[in-house]
Amino acid sequence: MAAAIPAPSLTNRPWRLLGRALVWSGLLAWGSAQAGNVDTLKHFLESSRSLRADFSQTVMGKSGHRPQASSGVMMFARPGRFRWQIEKPYAQLMVGDGSKVWIYDPDLKQVTVKRMGKALGATPAALLAGDNALEKNFVLSDGGSRDGLEWVDATPKSADSGFEKVRLGFQGDSLKAMDLLDSFGQTTHLVFQRLERNPSLPASLFHFSVPAGADVVGE
């Protein structure tokens, strides 16, 4: 006589349904997290009309030799105005006034001038000081978690941008770090400290006057 096939246990069904629900909720949570990092970047840019922060910067070449380190202060007032001031080990000043970018090297006594349209995106300060049109120039994607930060990857749409990728690291809704991977295999890593959002910044900070005796190169 054939053994009887046991009837499906109704008591197991709720657990199966719960298991499926947990799987789906996990997938939905993962999807929300993926979109969340990009949303954090968008909200940061939309809600930050001005910013001031100290920064430390290391530049690592493709060869992996000892990185170059520097530090200074950065400020921006959106859209288009920024001040990027390297203080150590060698002084350098970069100022964007909304139409032009001025780069001053005191040691060389030389000022390089570029039109803002061509220079925008060429520096971290210029990227942050944009006009909320980040997605027009970059493909944004979730960069996952690393070093205690949530990252957003911004890949330029233009082939001649000079960068392969920009990564922005957030802790909560505060920008803490930025990595820039350029077309020559060089990586610039920036860490921001004492960051202030929407401080009152004098307009004079974003105006550049050519120092006496300095050579001017460019447009």
C-alpha positions in Angstrom: 0.0 0.0 0.0 1.4 3.4 -1.0 2.4 5.7 1.7 0.1 8.6 2.1 1.4 12.0 0.9 1.2 14.4 3.8 -1.1 17.4 3.2 0.6 20.8 3.1 1.0 22.2 6.5 -1.0 25.4 6.9 1.1 26.2 10.0 4.2 26.7 7.8 2.5 29.1 5.3 2.6 32.2 7.5 6.3 31.7 8.0 6.8 31.4 4.3 4.9 34.5 3.7 6.8 36.3 6.4 10.1 35.1 4.8 9.0 36.5 1.4 8.0 39.8 3.0 11.4 40.1 4.7 13.2 39.4 1.4 11.1 42.0 -0.4 11.5 44.5 2.5 15.3 43.9 2.4 15.4 44.5 -1.4 13.4 47.7 -1.0 15.6 48.9 1.8 18.7 48.2 -0.3 17.1 50.1 -3.3 16.3 53.1 -1.0 19.9 53.1 0.3 21.3 53.1 -3.2 19.2 56.1 -4.1 19.7 57.7 -0.7 23.4 58.7 -1.2 22.6 60.5 -4.5 19.7 62.2 -2.8 22.0 63.3 0.0 24.3 65.0 -2.6 21.4 66.7 -4.3 20.0 68.0 -1.0 23.4 69.2 0.1 23.9 71.3 -3.1 20.3 72.6 -3.1 20.5 73.7 0.6 24.0 75.1 0.6 24.2 78.5 -0.8 27.6 79.1 0.7 30.2 77.1 2.5 33.5 77.4 4.3 35.9 74.6 5.3 39.5 73.8 6.1 40.9 71.0 4.0 43.8 68.7 3.8 44.8 67.3 0.4 47.0 64.5 -0.8 47.8 63.8 -4.4 48.9 60.3 -5.4 50.5 59.7 -8.8 49.8 56.6 -10.9 53.3 55.3 -10.0 52.3 55.2 -6.3 55.2 57.3 -5.2 55.1 59.3 -2.0 52.0 61.5 -2.1 52.1 65.3 -2.2 50.3 66.8 0.8 48.9 70.3 1.2 46.3 72.1 3.3 44.3 75.3 3.3 40.9 76.9 3.3 38.1 76.7 0.7 34.9 78.8 0.4 32.2 79.1 -2.1 29.1 81.1 -2.8 26.8 79.6 -5.3 26.5 79.9 -8.2 29.9 80.2 -9.6 32.0 82.0 -7.0 34.7 80.3 -5.0 38.0 80.7 -3.2 40.5 77.9 -2.9 43.5 78.9 -0.8 46.4 76.5 -0.3 48.5 77.6 2.6 51.0 74.7 3.2 53.5 73.7 2.0 53.5 76.3 -0.8 51.0 79.1 -1.1 48.6 79.2 -4.0 45.3 81.0 -4.5 42.4 80.2 -6.9 39.5 82.6 -7.1 36.3 82.2 -9.2 34.4 85.4 -9.5 31.5 84.1 -11.6 32.9 84.8 -15.0 36.6 84.0 -14.7 39.0 81.8 -12.6 42.2 83.4 -11.4 45.1 81.2 -10.3 47.9 83.0 -8.5 51.3 81.4 -7.7 53.2 83.8 -5.4 56.5 82.0 -5.9 56.4 82.4 -9.6 54.7 85.8 -9.4 52.3 84.5 -12.1 48.6 84.8 -12.6 46.7 82.4 -14.9 43.3 83.4 -16.1 40.6 81.1 -17.5 37.0 81.7 -18.5 34.6 80.2 -15.9 32.9 78.0 -18.5 36.1 76.3 -19.4 37.4 76.0 -15.9 34.1 74.9 -14.2 34.6 71.3 -13.0 38.4 71.5 -13.2 38.6 71.9 -9.4 36.7 70.6 -6.4 35.7 74.2 -5.4 34.4 74.9 -8.9 32.4 71.7 -8.9 30.8 72.5 -5.6 30.1 76.1 -6.6 28.0 75.0 -9.6 24.4 75.9 -10.4 22.5 72.6 -9.4 23.1 71.3 -12.9 25.3 68.5 -11.7 23.3 65.8 -13.6 23.6 67.8 -16.8 27.4 67.2 -16.7 27.8 64.0 -14.6 26.2 60.6 -14.3 25.5 60.1 -10.6 25.5 56.7 -8.9 25.8 55.2 -5.4 29.4 54.6 -4.4 28.6 52.4 -1.3 30.1 52.7 2.2 33.8 53.1 2.9 35.9 54.5 5.8 32.7 55.3 7.7 31.3 57.5 4.9 28.5 57.1 2.3 29.9 57.8 -1.2 28.4 59.2 -4.4 30.2 58.7 -7.7 30.0 61.4 -10.3 31.2 60.4 -13.8 31.7 63.2 -16.3 29.6 62.9 -19.5 32.2 64.9 -21.4 35.2 63.1 -22.6 37.4 66.2 -22.3 36.6 67.1 -18.7 40.0 66.1 -17.4 38.5 63.7 -14.9 37.4 60.1 -15.0 35.4 60.2 -11.8 34.7 62.4 -8.8 33.7 60.7 -5.5 32.0 62.6 -2.7 31.9 61.2 0.9 29.1 62.1 3.3 28.6 61.5 7.0 24.9 62.1 7.5 24.2 65.3 5.5 27.6 66.7 5.8 30.3 66.5 3.2 33.5 65.0 4.7 35.7 64.0 1.8 36.2 64.0 -1.9 38.3 61.9 -4.3 39.2 63.1 -7.8 40.5 60.6 -10.3 42.0 62.4 -13.3 42.7 61.3 -16.8 46.4 60.7 -16.1 45.8 58.1 -13.4 46.4 60.6 -10.6 44.1 60.6 -7.5 43.5 63.7 -5.3 42.0 62.9 -1.9 40.5 65.8 0.1 39.3 65.7 3.7 37.2 68.6 5.0 37.2 69.9 8.6 35.3 72.6 10.5 32.8 72.8 7.6 30.3 75.6 7.9 27.2 75.7 5.7 25.6 78.9 4.6 28.0 81.3 6.4 27.9 85.0 5.6 30.9 85.5 3.3 32.1 89.0 2.1 31.9 89.6 -1.6 35.5 90.8 -1.6 36.6 87.2 -1.0 35.6 86.3 -4.5 37.2 89.3 -6.2 40.8 89.1 -7.4 43.2 91.9 -8.0 46.4 91.2 -9.9 49.3 91.9 -7.5 51.9 94.4 -8.6 54.7 92.9 -10.6 52.9 89.6 -11.4 52.7 88.3 -15.0 49.3 87.5 -16.3 48.8 84.4 -18.6 45.7 83.3 -20.4 42.4 84.9 -21.3 
